[in-house]
Amino acid sequence: MEPVRLSKRMAELGLCSRREADEYIAKGWVKVDGVIVDQLGSKVLPSQKIVLDAQARATQSQRVTILLNKPVGYVSGQAEQGYKPAATLITAERHWKEDPSRTRFQPAHLKGLAPAGRLDIDSVGLLVMTQDGRIAKQLIGEDSGTEKEYLVRVEGKLSADGLKKLNHGLSLDGQALKPAKVWWQNEDQLRFILREGKKRQIRRMCELVGLRVVGLKRIRIGKVMLGNLPPGQWRYLSADESF
């Protein structure tokens, strides 16, 4: 077995993100086989036992994850083409009054807050923003298989085998798409469940079978539902919730 960078191995194990791993290593908060390792770039064997110090675990427990019902007209990440980033909606005034977590908003919760996944500017619904690298890896890591569910309003005439192709058989960017679950919700709306998230994937899938998307709403990520969260408002992920 070849040695690998300690930070990479920590991320593989789901202990934290690689950026967080470097921070914890530098602070002496990581033990390998019972010995503190504080040199960045250190390597370990996959068989070695890695343990986070209590201070690192306490730091992680203070990191927040925010669920936003993104409206049309906001970009998920950095500002672009004059459009505001969704993070600008994370204010005390827009904190949902019925948030079951009962966590009080603090400006420190905005530090290092980043979207774990995207929603197009003209799409709405559940957008996750987190300070926690473990959650980001779970939702958007290379090997993430977390389900994401959408309601998609469409126009046009579906090709004869279109629904079958939407479920499995389409390719984008020269790559075959993973199997999806797609069915009619009503006469002009489809329900999609995907395990991947290529850029504008649903819109492009629909175009390939003769449909045009006129409305797209994400209603679930993993086990977390959008629920009654109003458009443009946000809440915290509760301690008893997980994706």
C-alpha positions as CSV (number, residue, x, y, z in Angstrom):
1,M,0.0,0.0,0.0
2,E,1.3,3.4,-1.0
3,P,1.4,6.2,1.6
4,V,-1.0,9.1,1.0
5,R,-1.2,12.7,2.3
6,L,-2.7,12.8,5.7
7,S,-5.1,15.6,4.7
8,K,-6.3,13.6,1.7
9,R,-6.8,10.5,3.9
10,M,-8.8,12.5,6.5
11,A,-11.1,13.8,3.8
12,E,-11.5,10.2,2.4
13,L,-12.6,9.0,5.8
14,G,-15.1,11.8,6.1
15,L,-13.4,13.4,9.1
16,C,-13.3,16.8,7.5
17,S,-12.5,18.6,4.3
18,R,-8.8,18.8,3.1
19,R,-8.7,22.5,3.9
20,E,-10.0,21.8,7.4
21,A,-7.5,18.9,7.7
22,D,-4.6,21.2,7.1
23,E,-5.9,23.6,9.7
24,Y,-6.2,20.8,12.3
25,I,-2.8,19.3,11.5
26,A,-1.1,22.7,11.9
27,K,-2.8,23.2,15.3
28,G,-1.6,19.8,16.5
29,W,-5.2,18.4,16.7
30,V,-4.6,15.2,14.7
31,K,-3.1,11.9,16.0
32,V,-1.9,9.1,13.8
33,D,-1.6,5.8,15.7
34,G,-1.7,7.8,19.0
35,V,1.1,10.2,18.0
36,I,0.4,13.9,17.2
37,V,1.3,14.8,13.6
38,D,1.6,18.6,13.0
39,Q,3.6,18.7,9.8
40,L,1.7,19.7,6.7
41,G,2.3,17.3,3.9
42,S,2.8,14.3,6.2
43,K,1.9,11.0,4.7
44,V,0.2,8.0,6.2
45,L,-0.7,4.4,5.2
46,P,-4.4,3.6,4.7
47,S,-4.2,1.1,7.6
48,Q,-3.1,3.7,10.2
49,K,-5.6,5.0,12.7
50,I,-6.4,8.7,12.5
51,V,-8.1,10.5,15.4
52,L,-9.2,14.1,15.8
53,D,-8.5,15.9,19.0
54,A,-11.5,17.1,21.1
55,Q,-10.8,20.7,20.2
56,A,-11.2,19.8,16.5
57,R,-14.5,18.0,17.1
58,A,-15.7,21.0,19.2
59,T,-14.8,23.4,16.3
60,Q,-16.8,21.2,14.0
61,S,-19.8,21.1,16.2
62,Q,-19.9,25.0,16.1
63,R,-20.0,25.0,12.3
64,V,-23.5,25.7,10.9
65,T,-25.4,24.5,7.8
66,I,-28.1,26.7,6.4
67,L,-31.1,25.7,4.2
68,L,-32.3,28.4,1.9
69,N,-35.3,28.5,-0.4
70,K,-33.6,30.3,-3.3
71,P,-35.8,32.5,-5.4
72,V,-35.3,33.3,-9.1
73,G,-32.6,35.8,-9.9
74,Y,-29.9,34.8,-7.5
75,V,-26.7,32.8,-8.3
76,S,-25.6,30.0,-6.1
77,G,-22.0,31.1,-5.7
78,Q,-20.0,34.2,-6.5
79,A,-21.7,37.3,-8.0
80,E,-21.8,37.1,-11.8
81,Q,-23.1,39.3,-14.6
82,G,-24.7,41.8,-12.1
83,Y,-26.7,39.1,-10.3
84,K,-26.4,38.8,-6.5
85,P,-25.1,35.6,-4.8
86,A,-27.7,33.7,-2.7
87,A,-25.5,34.2,0.4
88,T,-26.7,37.8,0.5
89,L,-30.1,36.5,1.6
90,I,-28.6,35.0,4.8
91,T,-29.6,37.9,7.1
92,A,-31.3,38.1,10.5
93,E,-34.3,39.6,8.8
94,R,-34.8,36.7,6.5
95,H,-34.3,34.0,9.1
96,W,-37.5,31.9,9.1
97,K,-39.4,32.6,12.3
98,E,-40.6,29.0,12.5
99,D,-37.0,27.6,12.3
100,P,-37.3,24.4,14.5
101,S,-33.5,24.5,15.3
102,R,-33.9,27.5,17.6
103,T,-30.4,28.5,16.8
104,R,-29.8,32.3,17.0
105,F,-28.2,34.0,14.0
106,Q,-24.7,35.3,14.6
107,P,-22.5,37.1,12.0
108,A,-19.8,34.5,12.6
109,H,-22.1,32.0,10.8
110,L,-21.4,33.8,7.6
111,K,-17.7,33.2,7.8
112,G,-16.6,30.5,5.3
113,L,-20.2,29.7,4.4
114,A,-20.2,28.1,0.9
115,P,-22.9,26.5,-1.3
116,A,-22.8,22.7,-1.3
117,G,-24.2,22.3,-4.8
118,R,-25.8,24.7,-7.3
119,L,-29.2,25.9,-8.4
120,D,-29.3,27.8,-11.7
121,I,-30.2,31.5,-11.6
122,D,-33.7,30.7,-13.0
123,S,-34.3,27.8,-10.7
124,V,-35.8,27.9,-7.2
125,G,-35.9,25.8,-4.1
126,L,-33.6,24.1,-1.6
127,L,-30.0,25.4,-1.6
128,V,-27.6,24.2,1.1
129,M,-24.9,26.5,2.4
130,T,-22.4,25.1,5.0
131,Q,-19.3,25.9,7.0
132,D,-18.8,22.1,7.5
133,G,-16.5,20.4,5.0
134,R,-17.9,17.0,5.9
135,I,-21.4,18.0,4.7
136,A,-19.9,19.6,1.5
137,K,-18.1,16.4,0.7
138,Q,-21.2,14.3,1.3
139,L,-23.3,16.4,-1.0
140,I,-20.8,17.4,-3.8
141,G,-17.8,15.1,-3.4
142,E,-16.7,13.1,-6.4
143,D,-18.3,9.9,-5.0
144,S,-21.4,11.6,-3.7
145,G,-24.6,9.6,-4.4
146,T,-27.0,11.8,-2.4
147,E,-30.4,12.0,-4.0
148,K,-31.8,15.3,-5.1
149,E,-35.5,15.7,-6.0
150,Y,-37.1,18.3,-8.3
151,L,-40.5,19.4,-9.6
152,V,-40.1,20.4,-13.2
153,R,-42.8,22.3,-15.2
154,V,-42.4,21.6,-19.0
155,E,-43.8,22.6,-22.4
156,G,-43.6,20.7,-25.6
157,K,-44.3,17.2,-26.8
158,L,-42.4,14.3,-25.3
159,S,-40.8,12.0,-27.8
160,A,-42.3,8.4,-28.0
161,D,-39.5,6.9,-25.8
162,G,-38.7,10.1,-24.0
163,L,-39.7,9.2,-20.5
164,K,-37.7,6.0,-20.7
165,K,-34.7,7.9,-21.9
166,L,-35.0,10.4,-19.1
167,N,-34.9,7.5,-16.7
168,H,-31.8,6.0,-18.3
169,G,-30.2,6.3,-21.7
170,L,-29.2,9.9,-22.2
171,S,-25.6,11.4,-22.4
172,L,-24.3,14.9,-21.7
173,D,-20.8,16.2,-22.5
174,G,-19.9,12.8,-24.0
175,Q,-20.7,10.9,-20.8
176,A,-23.6,8.6,-20.1
177,L,-25.8,9.9,-17.3
178,K,-26.4,7.8,-14.2
179,P,-29.9,6.2,-14.0
180,A,-32.5,8.7,-12.8
181,K,-36.1,8.3,-11.6
182,V,-38.5,10.5,-13.6
183,W,-42.3,10.3,-13.8
184,W,-45.3,12.6,-14.6
185,Q,-46.5,14.5,-11.5
186,N,-49.4,16.0,-13.5
187,E,-50.1,16.9,-17.1
188,D,-47.4,19.5,-17.4
189,Q,-45.0,18.7,-14.5
190,L,-42.4,16.0,-14.1
191,R,-40.8,14.8,-10.9
192,F,-37.0,14.1,-11.1
193,I,-34.8,12.2,-8.7
194,L,-31.1,12.5,-9.6
195,R,-27.9,11.2,-8.0
196,E,-25.6,13.6,-9.9
197,G,-25.6,17.3,-10.8
198,K,-24.1,18.3,-14.1
199,K,-24.5,21.9,-15.1
200,R,-28.1,22.7,-16.2
201,Q,-28.6,18.9,-16.3
202,I,-32.4,18.7,-16.1
203,R,-32.9,21.4,-18.7
204,R,-30.5,19.8,-21.1
205,M,-32.0,16.3,-20.5
206,C,-35.5,17.7,-21.3
207,E,-34.3,19.4,-24.5
208,L,-32.9,16.0,-25.7
209,V,-36.5,14.5,-25.6
210,G,-38.4,17.5,-27.0
211,L,-39.4,19.4,-23.9
212,R,-38.6,22.9,-22.6
213,V,-38.3,23.6,-18.9
214,V,-40.4,26.6,-17.8
215,G,-40.0,26.1,-14.1
216,L,-37.7,24.1,-11.8
217,K,-37.9,23.7,-8.0
218,R,-35.7,21.5,-5.8
219,I,-37.7,20.1,-3.0
220,R,-35.3,17.6,-1.4
221,I,-31.7,16.8,-0.8
222,G,-31.0,13.4,0.7
223,K,-33.4,13.1,3.7
224,V,-33.9,16.9,4.1
225,M,-37.0,18.4,2.6
226,L,-37.7,22.0,1.6
227,G,-41.0,21.7,3.4
228,N,-42.8,25.0,4.3
229,L,-39.7,27.2,4.2
230,P,-40.9,30.4,2.4
231,P,-39.2,31.7,-0.8
232,G,-36.2,34.0,0.1
233,Q,-36.0,32.8,3.7
234,W,-33.7,30.3,5.4
235,R,-33.3,28.1,8.4
236,Y,-30.6,26.1,10.1
237,L,-30.1,22.4,9.7
238,S,-31.2,21.0,13.1
239,A,-28.9,18.8,15.2
240,D,-31.4,15.8,14.6
241,E,-31.3,16.2,10.8
242,S,-28.9,14.7,8.4
243,F,-28.7,14.3,4.6
